[in-house]
Amino acid sequence: IAITFDAAWTNQDTDQLIKILKKHNATATFFIVGDWADRFPESVKAFYNAGHTIANHSDTHKAFSKCSRDEIRKEIVNCNEKLENIIGEKITLVRAPSGDYTRESLEVAESLGMQTIQWNCDSLDYTKISVEEIFNRVVKNVDNGSIILFHNGVENTVDALDKVLTELSKQGYS
């Protein structure tokens, strides 16, 4: 399974997420909004230094379906530049804001040598549901090859993540 986080709001849980992922010998992909990287470059670097993949989640989190091809390109390129300046590595993955990808956004990403990544297991952690609700949503909906969507800076994600990873490990997932 793949554990992914969208980073767009706050960064108060950076150290906790790194600690929990390390405890479970897990790595994650952090899809980071460029504006968030501007505000929290130390968190981008911390995730990267802890062995996690840094990926693009657009520069300003504009819905791609409401953007022209040139605007989509600008959203992706600007975010890539910010992230690459922080970590010193080429960014190769992109996730459309709110999962709102279009044929044009897929083509733009591909023309930039990037792969668009969606998810198939949404924790819905950003809706302020309880730890138990997050846990149940993920554990009931995960399968071999699943890509799980979490968000950093959300109230119950840290506590739910530890429980989810413990249970998924028991079930034999890596």
Disulfide bonds with the S-S distance in Angstrom:
none
